[in-house]
Amino acid sequence: MTLNKRYFRSIRENLSFYISAGVLTIATLFLFYMMNIAGRSISDFGKKFFDEQQIEDANFTTYLPISEDDMSDLEREYGVTIEVQRYHNIETDGVTTRLFQRTHEIDKYKITVGRDVENNHEIIISEGFAVENQIELSDMLKIGQKEYTVVGYFQRPDYLYMLVNENDAYKNITTFYLAYTTDEEFDSYGKGNVQYLIRYNGNDDEAIRKVLNEKFILRTYLSSKDNARITMVDVQAELFVTLSYVLLPFMPLIAVALVSIIISRKVKSEQKLIGTLTALGYSKRKILWHYAGFAMIPGILGGVVSVLFASIFAQWFGELGLQDYEPMRIVCQMQPFDAIIGIFVPTLLYIIAAMLSVNRLLKKDTVLLLNSNVDADRKKMRKVLAEKKISFRIKFAVRSLLGNPARTFVVFLGIFMGSYIALLGFGFIDAMAHSMDNVSGEMGTFEYEYVLNTLVDESQYDAEPALIAQMEDADGKFITLMGVDWSNPYINKTCTDGHEITEGNGIYLSSVAAMLFDAKAGDTISIFDPISLNEYNLKIDGIVQNDMQRLIYVNRSYAASLIGIDEKMCNMLMSDQPVTIDASYVAQEVKKADFENQVQTMINQMDIMLYFVIVLGVIICVASVYVAVNMLVTEMRGNISMLKVLGYKDKQINKIVLRVNHIILPIGILISIPLVYLSCGGFFKILADYVGMMIKPYISFKSVIYAAVLTGISYFGSVFLVKRKVSKVNMVESLKDTRE
């Protein structure tokens, strides 16, 4: 007997199993490849673009201007490159234009579509805004009281992630964009705001920072590693790759485990043949590798097809991950190492599952194998409910579920996976939408917030004063120290324990900052002033409920004493109405409405990817349940045949056999709910460390219903597809079966 002849016959007889197992492997590997390809492609593009366009190492502002001669001296003495960056923030019909004067050595822009400006009436704009608002080349664009012809789109390395302000939660490409015109036209708007860009060229930064602060008095200093506009490129790329290697394999490995269990069950069902092969003198090694060959099929099939599809659609996969950025020209390719993982790992695990199952059977007595009597537990199950006067269908269902725990677990796992993935997608959408509803209350009641580039006397303006300073934690991540009067009506003063702050010199963390610091009331945290490089140890008196901003709240007089300025001075104003301020004083204008738009944009951008995940969940559920129920019918061929001998019709047999697992459906769905909640919470904690905003896990009842309905449809659809298997079982099968 040539064992190899069995392969084609077995594949033909079990074609549905190999197809569904392959589909299950393919669907789950797509999750891995989608994130991995996107992360690697974005990272590669960012590194190249940053290098070509000479990305800054830091930007800073000073209270005293730095002359051209001073910059030349600093560059020569410390081996650095410093360049002045001037810009105007111009609001027109609710849209803010950040008009830059071009730089030549640092943060150079790159024309991506069209050409550069040549005349004063021409303008180039950031590409993301142009695409979002369908602005074409040669369109007219109004800025202030002037109109310009759009002649090109561009990208800047320090604005690939388009934040209006560095501490914003999400990009804004709907009401904010960058622009360049000629230097002459730029000058017609006045001097504008000034900041300095610096590249250290591999030299130590601490010495020159001290000199800058001593000679010119640093007002702000932001390292590129703390600048979200820059870091989010690498951060999100790293997040995608991390998810692909750490979180997403959870799904493929469950799918692999599920198929491995089924392979083990299929091997077990061939115990008579294995006994025959043993009796005929086939060696243990030959039998093991024979069944390993069967196990290779779904692994190689699923792995190869998923690699081919991922290679073909690599560009599409990668571009799905670009929703947060300016339109990058990334080149997405399947990495050979990842392709090998996708093929090798599932195949290896399937082979191990098959060989372990065969090895267990080969340890049994050959006579027991020939008589298919290895399973002693089957006889025990005949006595379950034997004395109970209940319907045959109930007895059959209980014996089937309890007598075959591995098979029952496979069905449960398939239902759970489908429900988990579908609900995970809906849960992400729910959590972000719920956070948007809480933005207003947690940030406070202000509508306008002005961050100034100079200190002003509070009495000059009809607005609530505040004092802010950027600090760093021990890991170098920024956190904002905000000094306020507790009588300020525009800030949220409600602590997580329910009490309101009304007075005193207490120190409070926002709830998202407390989570990131892993701090609670009574703890002491350390922060560092990036300008003076001084360290401060602060004892926390309470936690303010604010998941939107990374803040330390203190009394304004205490903040002034830390920074070393007069407590009557301020550098931030808050109001519920626009405040008239000299434009040259305003470094940032924050509108609460803009922040809400940012969160909504984040939801809109993630919808495509999340719905894709939901669809994958449905596919996984259909494939896994089909495999499991198909296995159920295959293992019960003898019982089904006997029922036919006893006169039961196919429709009646379907009800008896296929309804056995219906009780598992609600159990799988219910168990997925708390696990999805925990998964969302864990993911959002990781995300908060990157974006500085904490999204709380939230799952609406509507989403639970949606996920349950999708899972139910997938389950019953799979059961329907298996019904034809019952009709194909011959009555003669019961005469062949000696196991019962």
Beta strands, then each sheet from edge to edge (+ up, - down):
strand 1: 58-62
strand 2: 81-92
strand 3: 95-100
strand 4: 110-114
strand 5: 122-126
strand 6: 140-143
strand 7: 146-155
strand 8: 176-180
strand 9: 193-199
strand 10: 218-223
strand 11: 448-457
strand 12: 464-472
strand 13: 478-484
strand 14: 507-510
strand 15: 524-528
strand 16: 535-539
strand 17: 542-544
strand 18: 551-555
strand 19: 569-575
strand 20: 586-591
sheet 1: 4+ 7- 5- 8+ 3+ 2- 9+ 1- 10+
sheet 2: 4+ 7- 6+
sheet 3: 17+ 14+ 18- 13- 12+ 19- 11+ 20-
sheet 4: 15+ 16-
end
